[in-house]
Every structure is written in structure tokens, then in C-alpha cells.
Amino acid sequence: MSDATTHLLLPYILAAQAQKHVTHNEALRILDGLVQLSVLDRDLTAPPGSPADGDRYIVASGATGDWAGWDLNVALWTDGAWLRLPPRTGWRAWVEDEGLLIVYDGSGWVGTTPATLQNLALIGLGTTADGSNPLSAKLNAALWTAKTVAEGGTGDLFYTMNKEAAGDDLGLTLQTGFVTKALVGLFGSDRFRLAVSADGSTFFDGLSVDNSNGIVDQPRLPRFKAYTNYDNYVGVGTWTKIGLNSTDTNDQGVFDAANNHFVAPVDGTYLFGATLMFKVNASTSARMSGRLVLNGTTEIRGSRGEISGAHVSEATPLWLQTMVALTAGDTVELQGNFRAADGYFAADQTSFWGCKIG
């Protein structure tokens, strides 16, 4: 019969043994050192200088001094001496300076965090996951970084999201107070979309990319092309607003045909252009001029042009183009002028266009 237990090697009290309390106390001492095992450190190779009674350590490899030959063993300071406790497979220990639970696997101490997690139903990080959001996290920052070549990786990082069919939705929903303010992804088709909303129910596409050809569209970009459907008569020496009463394009309704001018919907930088086509009244010697005017009064710098000399009716055009920074509500109109002789700005061929570019 053995004189010690199988796993913890606690000494038995033998039959007819004298001073049985010595053996009993030795077993209690070992139990006190091992049960609910928690060690201060596992990186020391030599005993600390002033241990307190009950201090425990896992001895690091290459131990010296009183710990020589105790590599990976538990060292317990008790009754003024170090007690060696050889580990067995399955022993667990809490490492206090690391805040880490480790286990002895028969050859060394290893962390208990699993290397693989598979087929979990719910994962909640800082919050509770549920059936609608089986992976849930509540945190202030997250990091994804590529596994480097030195670590056996490629140095690349891909995040893959997949939907079953083209008509399904796939993307990111960006929210404020759990009200969706933006969508980014493939919604209802395979076109890439970026859409925004004020209330989480009505969305406006700010950007759309055709996946079949890569063509980019900005469906809500303020843009227009207006023209006059009648000949605008203009006398000599008077700047006159051209009656551009029709539109080929008028996204967001930014051109006000009733007042013959563009109205900026938002602050930004805009590009404008115009074509003024001459139509003779009594003389071909009219000097045709054109310009773009801000808020009905201020000529926009760089927008003015003039053609002098004899003109060919409905075959002599003047082109204008400029860029200008506008504030929401600003208006831009096209004005024409004749010097030397009066004339007309021809129907259908006299136009004004513009769009927001920044």
C-alpha cells in the first residue's frame, strides 16, 4: 500500500504511526498550497528575496538557487522554506500578474483560451447577443490588421460579405440613435449604392456605380440644362436676362424656368456654361455679348464674352464657361447684350447649363 495519495501526493497516516499530527499537518499544508491554486508569477528563475508565508510561484525554465531543478514546478513558501509541488496533467493555476488562467498539459503550462471556436450560436462582446443579432459587440474601437509575411501570412487583408441572390440586400447600415442615416452596399441589385436618409425611412442615392461597366452616377447631383423656345429680342446697349423657359435636364428642380434662373440648393462650387446664338434683326453688324450674373446684380468674374464684326444669322454662336462658389439660395442667370445694332438670341440654340462639382 502506498504511503501517499495518487494525485496530490498527500501523506497517509500509517497504522501505529507515532506523532500522527505531523503527517496530518503536512497533508493540510500541501492542500492549502494547491487547492484554488493562484501564483504570483511564472517568469522567475530564482526565488524572490523576501517572500511572505503562502506565496506561490510557477518556476520558470533554467531555475537557480533554492529552485534549481524545479523548472515548471510550483514553489510554495511555507514555514520559512520553499516546498516543491510537482505539477500533474490537468492542474490549473491563476497567474496574478498576468490575469491569466493556465493549465498544465503534461509537459508545460499553456493558456486556457481556445485556439478554435466553431459553430457557436451567439457571441456577445460587451453586450448580449440575440437571434436577430447573433454576433453583437459594444465597444469604442475595433481593429482588423493583416497577418504579416513574417508571421506566415500574406500581408493582405480582405473582409468578405456575401448575399444569396442579386435581388437581396448586402451592406452596412450607419445609424444615429439606432435610426439609419446611411446605407452603403448592394441593395436590391448588384449596383453599388451609397444612400442617405434623415428619418430612416426615405432614402436618397448620393452615389451609384453600375457593376456591369463601372460607370459612376450621382443621382442627386444638382444639374440642369435650360434653353429658350422662342427668339429673345434684345435692344442696343442693354443687358437683358435671356428667357430660358424650358429645360432638357433639371435634376432636383434647380432651374427655375418661371424666373429664368438657377437657384443653388446647397453651398458649394458650381460649373456653368452657356451658348448664345445670334439671329439677325436688321443688321449683321451687331456686337453680341453675354455674361452670367449672380443674384441678378453682380457679373460673375470670368463669365463675360463678346463677338464683334459681321455675323451670320443663326450660325454665329458665343460660348461662355466659368466656375463659382455659391451659397444655398444664390441665383445665377444668363444675360445678353448687343452693341452697334440690335438682334435676337435664337430659339432652341440659346442655352444655359450647370452642375455642382464640389
WONORHU-V86317 format. One record per run of one state. SS is the DSSP state (2 for helix, 1 for strand, 0 for the rest). FROM is the first residue (numbers start at 0). LEN is the number of residues. If there is no record, write none. Layout:
{{SS FROM LEN} {SS FROM LEN}}
This chain:
{{0 0 3} {1 3 1} {0 4 6} {1 10 1} {0 11 8} {2 19 15} {0 34 3} {1 37 2} {0 39 16} {1 55 3} {0 58 6} {2 64 3} {0 67 6} {1 73 5} {0 78 2} {1 80 5} {0 85 6} {1 91 4} {0 95 4} {1 99 5} {0 104 4} {1 108 3} {0 111 11} {1 122 3} {0 125 9} {1 134 3} {0 137 11} {2 148 3} {0 151 17} {1 168 8} {0 176 2} {1 178 9} {0 187 4} {1 191 6} {0 197 5} {1 202 7} {0 209 6} {1 215 2} {0 217 5} {1 222 5} {0 227 4} {1 231 3} {0 234 1} {1 235 1} {0 236 3} {1 239 2} {0 241 4} {1 245 6} {0 251 3} {1 254 2} {0 256 4} {1 260 3} {0 263 4} {1 267 13} {0 280 6} {1 286 8} {0 294 3} {1 297 2} {0 299 5} {1 304 3} {0 307 9} {1 316 10} {0 326 4} {1 330 9} {0 339 3} {1 342 3} {0 345 5} {1 350 6} {0 356 2}}
